[in-house]
C-alpha cells in the first residue's frame, strides 16, 4: 500500500514538472521565433505586444511584414495601428493587401503634401492599382508615347482637307489623380483620346502646310478638349515630338474615282452599243420580213393574169403590150445604171 502511495505521489510530482518543462520549451520557441521582432519594434518605438505577434502567427499573417510596416509608419510620424495593418493584410474576400506598398505610398504622399487617407490608399491597393507608383507619378509626372509602341504603330496618320497625309507622333505628360484612381480609366484611354484629338485637329485643317507651320496648334486644341475627364490622370501637356508629310491621299482617291468613273462610262457605252446592235438585227429581220411579203405579192401577179385570161378581162395583145412595157422599163433601168456608172468613172 505504501509503494502505491509513493508511486502516486511521484506521478503527481512529475506531471506538473513535465507540463512546466513543455511550457518552458514552447515559451523558448516563441521567444526564439518572435523575440527579435519584438525587440526591434520596441527599440524603434513601434510597440507591438508579444501576444500580438503570436496572434499574427496563428492567423497566418506574416509578423515581419506587419512589424516592418509599423516601424516605418511610426518613424515617419504616421498614426497607423497594428490592427489596421493586419486588417488590410487579410483584406476582403481573402485577398492579401500589400501593406508595405501602402505604407510607402502614405509616407511619400505625406512628404509631398498630398492628401491620402489610409482608407483611400487601402481601397486603391485592393483595386489592383500600384498606389506607391501612383503617388510617385503624382509627384514626378510621367511621359506617355502616343501612339504606344506596344500597339505596333509608330505614328498617328491623318489627312488634311487638301488631301495630304500627315504623320504625327506625340508625347503626353500626365500626373496621377489620386482622387480618381479608383474607377478611373487607364493609360490606354489617354492614348486613344489624344490620338483621336490629333486626327480631328489635322482633319479640320485647311491644308497640310498650316499643320506643318504651327504644330503647337494640335497641342492647344487637344488640351482644350479635356481628354483627361474620367481618367486616373491629369494631362499636363501634349507635345508633338515628330511630324512628317505622307502620301497625297486626295490625289490617290481622285485617281481611283476617275478610274471607277471610266469603268462605269465604258460599261454604259458597251450597254448602248449592245442595244444598237440588237436594234440593227431587229431592223434587218424586219427588212427580210417585208421582202418576203413582196415576193409573196409578186407571186400573185401570174395568178391574177391567168385568171384574167380565163375570165376574158385580158387578151393576148394586152399581155404583149405589158411585156413590152416591162422590157422597155428594164432597158431604161439598165441604161440609167450604166450611164451612172460611166459618169462615176
C-alpha positions as CSV (number, residue, x, y, z in Angstrom):
1,X,0.0,0.0,0.0
2,X,2.9,2.3,0.8
3,X,4.6,1.6,-2.5
4,X,1.4,2.5,-4.3
5,X,1.0,5.8,-2.5
6,X,4.7,6.7,-3.2
7,X,4.2,6.0,-6.9
8,X,1.1,8.1,-6.9
9,X,3.0,10.9,-5.2
10,X,5.8,10.7,-7.7
11,X,3.2,10.8,-10.5
12,X,1.6,13.9,-9.1
13,X,5.0,15.5,-8.8
14,X,6.3,14.7,-12.3
15,X,3.2,15.6,-14.3
16,X,3.4,19.3,-13.3
17,X,7.1,19.2,-13.8
18,X,6.6,17.7,-17.3
19,X,3.9,20.3,-18.1
20,X,6.2,23.1,-16.9
21,X,9.1,21.8,-19.0
22,X,6.9,21.7,-22.1
23,X,5.6,25.1,-21.4
24,X,9.1,26.4,-21.0
25,X,10.1,24.8,-24.2
26,X,7.2,26.3,-26.0
27,X,7.9,29.7,-24.5
28,X,11.6,29.5,-25.5
29,X,10.5,28.5,-29.0
30,X,8.1,31.6,-29.3
31,X,10.9,33.8,-27.8
32,X,13.3,32.5,-30.3
33,X,10.8,32.9,-33.2
34,X,9.4,36.4,-32.3
35,X,11.8,37.8,-29.8
36,X,14.0,39.5,-32.4
37,X,10.9,41.2,-34.0
38,X,9.6,42.3,-30.5
39,X,12.9,43.8,-29.6
40,X,13.2,45.5,-32.9
41,X,9.7,47.0,-32.7
42,X,10.2,48.1,-29.0
43,X,13.6,49.6,-29.8
44,X,12.1,51.6,-32.7
45,X,9.2,53.0,-30.5
46,X,6.6,51.0,-32.5
47,X,5.4,48.8,-29.6
48,X,3.9,45.5,-30.7
49,X,3.0,43.2,-27.9
50,X,4.4,39.7,-27.8
51,X,0.8,38.3,-27.7
52,X,0.0,40.2,-30.9
53,X,3.0,38.6,-32.7
54,X,1.8,35.2,-31.6
55,X,-1.8,36.0,-32.7
56,X,-0.5,37.1,-36.1
57,X,1.3,33.8,-36.5
58,X,-1.9,31.9,-35.6
59,X,-3.9,34.0,-38.0
60,X,-1.4,33.2,-40.8
61,X,-0.2,36.8,-41.0
62,X,3.5,37.5,-41.7
63,X,4.6,39.2,-38.5
64,X,7.8,40.5,-40.0
65,X,5.9,42.4,-42.7
66,X,3.5,43.9,-40.2
67,X,6.3,44.9,-37.8
68,X,8.4,46.5,-40.6
69,X,5.3,48.4,-41.8
70,X,4.6,49.5,-38.3
71,X,8.1,50.7,-37.7
72,X,8.2,52.7,-41.0
73,X,4.8,54.3,-40.1
74,X,5.9,55.3,-36.6
75,X,9.3,56.7,-37.8
76,X,7.5,58.7,-40.5
77,X,5.0,60.2,-38.0
78,X,2.0,58.3,-39.3
79,X,-0.7,57.1,-37.0
80,X,-1.4,53.6,-38.3
81,X,-2.2,50.9,-35.7
82,X,-1.2,47.3,-35.8
83,X,-4.9,46.3,-36.1
84,X,-5.3,48.4,-39.3
85,X,-2.2,46.8,-40.8
86,X,-3.5,43.3,-40.0
87,X,-6.9,44.1,-41.4
88,X,-5.5,45.3,-44.7
89,X,-3.2,42.3,-44.9
90,X,-6.2,39.9,-44.6
91,X,-8.3,42.3,-46.7
92,X,-11.7,41.4,-48.1
93,X,-12.5,38.0,-49.5
94,X,-9.1,36.7,-48.5
95,X,-7.2,38.9,-50.9
96,X,-3.8,39.8,-49.5
97,X,-3.2,43.5,-49.2
98,X,0.3,44.9,-49.9
99,X,0.9,46.5,-46.6
100,X,4.4,47.7,-47.2
101,X,3.4,49.2,-50.5
102,X,0.6,51.2,-48.9
103,X,2.8,52.4,-46.1
104,X,5.5,53.6,-48.6
105,X,2.8,55.4,-50.6
106,X,1.5,57.1,-47.4
107,X,5.0,58.2,-46.5
108,X,5.7,59.5,-50.0
109,X,2.3,61.4,-50.1
110,X,2.9,62.9,-46.6
111,X,6.3,64.2,-47.7
112,X,4.8,65.6,-50.9
113,X,2.0,67.2,-49.0
114,X,-0.6,65.1,-50.9
115,X,-3.8,64.3,-49.0
116,X,-4.0,60.5,-49.0
117,X,-6.1,58.9,-46.2
118,X,-5.4,55.4,-45.0
119,X,-8.8,54.1,-46.2
120,X,-8.3,55.6,-49.7
121,X,-4.8,54.1,-50.0
122,X,-6.2,50.6,-49.0
123,X,-9.0,50.9,-51.5
124,X,-6.7,51.8,-54.3
125,X,-4.3,48.9,-53.4
126,X,-7.2,46.4,-53.2
127,X,-8.4,47.6,-56.6
128,X,-5.2,46.3,-58.1
129,X,-3.5,49.6,-58.7
130,X,0.0,50.3,-57.6
131,X,-0.6,53.0,-55.0
132,X,3.1,53.7,-54.5
133,X,3.7,54.2,-58.2
134,X,0.6,56.4,-58.4
135,X,1.9,58.7,-55.7
136,X,5.3,58.8,-57.4
137,X,3.6,59.7,-60.7
138,X,1.6,62.4,-58.9
139,X,4.9,63.9,-57.6
140,X,7.0,63.2,-60.7
141,X,4.8,63.3,-63.8
142,X,5.4,60.5,-66.4
143,X,5.6,60.7,-70.1
144,X,3.4,58.5,-72.4
145,X,4.2,57.9,-76.0
146,X,1.2,58.4,-78.4
147,X,0.8,56.0,-80.2
148,X,2.1,53.4,-77.8
149,X,5.0,51.2,-79.3
150,X,3.1,48.2,-78.0
151,X,0.3,48.9,-80.5
152,X,2.7,48.2,-83.4
153,X,2.3,51.7,-84.8
154,X,4.9,54.4,-84.9
155,X,2.8,57.4,-86.0
156,X,-0.7,58.7,-85.9
157,X,-1.9,59.2,-89.5
158,X,-4.5,61.8,-90.5
159,X,-5.4,63.7,-93.7
160,X,-5.8,67.4,-94.0
161,X,-8.6,69.0,-96.1
162,X,-6.2,69.4,-99.1
163,X,-5.8,65.6,-99.3
164,X,-2.2,65.4,-98.0
165,X,-1.5,62.8,-95.3
166,X,0.2,63.9,-92.1
167,X,2.1,61.5,-89.8
168,X,2.5,62.7,-86.2
169,X,3.9,61.3,-83.0
170,X,3.2,62.9,-79.7
171,X,4.4,62.7,-76.1
172,X,1.8,63.2,-73.3
173,X,2.9,64.3,-69.9
174,X,0.5,63.1,-67.2
175,X,0.2,63.3,-63.5
176,X,-1.7,60.7,-61.4
177,X,-5.0,61.9,-59.9
178,X,-5.3,60.2,-56.6
179,X,-9.0,61.1,-56.2
180,X,-9.9,59.4,-59.5
181,X,-7.5,56.5,-59.2
182,X,-10.3,54.0,-58.2
183,X,-12.6,53.6,-61.2
184,X,-10.6,55.9,-63.4
185,X,-9.6,55.0,-66.9
186,X,-6.0,53.8,-67.6
187,X,-3.2,55.0,-69.9
188,X,-4.7,53.2,-72.9
189,X,-7.7,55.6,-72.7
190,X,-5.4,58.6,-72.6
191,X,-3.5,57.4,-75.6
192,X,-6.7,56.7,-77.5
193,X,-8.3,60.1,-76.7
194,X,-5.1,62.0,-77.6
195,X,-4.8,60.1,-80.9
196,X,-8.4,61.0,-81.7
197,X,-7.8,64.6,-80.9
198,X,-4.8,64.7,-83.2
199,X,-6.7,63.1,-86.1
200,X,-9.6,65.6,-85.6
201,X,-7.3,68.6,-85.5
202,X,-5.4,67.6,-88.6
203,X,-8.6,66.7,-90.4
204,X,-10.1,70.1,-89.7
205,X,-7.0,72.0,-91.0
206,X,-7.5,73.6,-94.4
207,X,-4.1,72.4,-95.7
208,X,-1.1,70.4,-94.6
209,X,1.1,73.4,-94.7
210,X,-0.9,75.0,-91.9
211,X,-0.3,71.9,-89.7
212,X,3.5,71.9,-90.5
213,X,3.8,75.7,-89.8
214,X,2.0,75.5,-86.5
215,X,2.3,72.0,-84.9
216,X,1.6,73.6,-81.5
217,X,-1.9,74.2,-82.6
218,X,-2.5,70.5,-82.3
219,X,-1.4,70.6,-78.7
220,X,-3.6,73.5,-77.8
221,X,-6.7,72.0,-79.4
222,X,-6.1,68.6,-77.8
223,X,-5.6,70.2,-74.3
224,X,-8.8,72.3,-74.7
225,X,-10.9,69.2,-75.3
226,X,-10.4,68.0,-71.7
227,X,-9.4,64.5,-72.7
228,X,-8.5,63.5,-69.1
229,X,-12.1,63.5,-67.9
230,X,-13.0,60.3,-66.2
231,X,-9.4,59.0,-66.2
232,X,-6.9,58.4,-63.4
233,X,-4.6,61.0,-64.8
234,X,-4.4,64.7,-65.3
235,X,-2.9,65.8,-68.7
236,X,-0.2,68.4,-68.1
237,X,0.9,68.9,-71.7
238,X,0.7,67.3,-75.2
239,X,3.9,67.8,-77.2
240,X,4.3,66.9,-80.9
241,X,7.6,65.0,-81.0
242,X,7.6,64.4,-84.7
243,X,5.5,65.4,-87.7
244,X,6.0,64.3,-91.4
245,X,4.2,64.5,-94.7
246,X,2.9,61.3,-96.0
247,X,1.1,60.4,-99.3
248,X,-1.2,62.5,-101.4
249,X,-4.3,60.7,-100.3
250,X,-6.6,63.2,-102.0
251,X,-5.0,62.7,-105.4
252,X,-5.0,59.0,-105.0
253,X,-8.7,59.0,-104.1
254,X,-9.4,61.2,-107.2
255,X,-7.4,58.9,-109.4
256,X,-9.3,55.9,-108.1
257,X,-12.6,57.8,-108.5
258,X,-11.6,58.7,-112.1
259,X,-10.8,55.1,-112.8
260,X,-14.1,54.0,-111.4
261,X,-16.0,56.6,-113.5
262,X,-14.1,55.4,-116.6
263,X,-15.2,51.9,-116.0
264,X,-18.8,53.0,-115.4
265,X,-18.9,55.0,-118.6
266,X,-17.3,52.1,-120.5
267,X,-20.0,49.8,-119.2
268,X,-22.7,52.2,-120.1
269,X,-21.2,52.7,-123.7
270,X,-21.0,48.9,-124.1
271,X,-24.6,48.7,-123.0
272,X,-25.7,51.3,-125.6
273,X,-23.6,49.5,-128.3
274,X,-25.2,46.2,-127.5
275,X,-28.6,47.8,-127.7
276,X,-27.8,49.4,-131.0
277,X,-26.6,46.0,-132.4
278,X,-29.7,44.3,-131.2
279,X,-31.9,47.1,-132.8
280,X,-30.0,46.7,-136.1
281,X,-30.6,43.0,-136.0
282,X,-34.3,43.7,-135.4
283,X,-34.4,46.1,-138.4
284,X,-32.7,43.6,-140.7
285,X,-35.2,41.0,-139.6
286,X,-38.0,43.4,-140.4
287,X,-36.5,44.1,-143.9
288,X,-36.3,40.3,-144.6
289,X,-39.9,40.0,-143.5
290,X,-41.0,42.8,-145.8
291,X,-39.0,41.3,-148.7
292,X,-40.8,38.0,-148.2
293,X,-44.1,39.8,-148.3
294,X,-43.1,41.5,-151.6
295,X,-42.1,38.1,-153.1
296,X,-45.4,36.7,-152.0
297,X,-47.2,39.7,-153.5
298,X,-45.3,39.3,-156.8
299,X,-46.2,35.6,-156.9
300,X,-49.8,36.6,-157.0
301,X,-49.3,38.5,-160.3
302,X,-49.1,35.5,-162.6
303,X,-52.1,34.0,-160.9
304,X,-54.1,37.2,-161.4
305,X,-53.0,37.3,-165.1
306,X,-54.1,33.7,-165.6
307,X,-57.4,34.4,-164.0
308,X,-57.8,37.5,-166.3
309,X,-57.1,35.3,-169.4
310,X,-59.7,32.8,-168.3
311,X,-62.3,35.4,-167.5
312,X,-61.7,37.4,-170.7
313,X,-60.7,40.5,-169.0
314,X,-57.3,40.4,-170.6
315,X,-56.3,39.5,-174.2
316,X,-53.1,38.3,-175.8
317,X,-52.4,41.8,-177.2
318,X,-52.8,43.3,-173.7
319,X,-50.3,40.7,-172.4
320,X,-47.8,41.5,-175.2
321,X,-48.2,45.2,-174.5
322,X,-47.5,44.5,-170.8
323,X,-44.3,42.5,-171.7
324,X,-43.1,45.3,-174.0
325,X,-43.6,47.9,-171.2
326,X,-41.7,45.7,-168.8
327,X,-38.8,45.1,-171.2
328,X,-38.7,48.9,-172.0
329,X,-38.6,49.7,-168.3
330,X,-35.8,47.2,-167.7
331,X,-33.8,48.6,-170.6
332,X,-34.3,52.1,-169.2
333,X,-33.1,51.0,-165.8
334,X,-30.0,49.3,-167.4
335,X,-29.3,52.4,-169.4
336,X,-29.7,54.7,-166.4
337,X,-27.5,52.5,-164.3
338,X,-24.8,52.2,-167.0
339,X,-24.7,56.0,-167.5
340,X,-24.5,56.5,-163.8
341,X,-21.5,54.1,-163.6
342,X,-19.8,55.8,-166.5
343,X,-20.4,59.1,-165.0
344,X,-18.7,58.0,-161.8
345,X,-15.7,56.7,-163.7
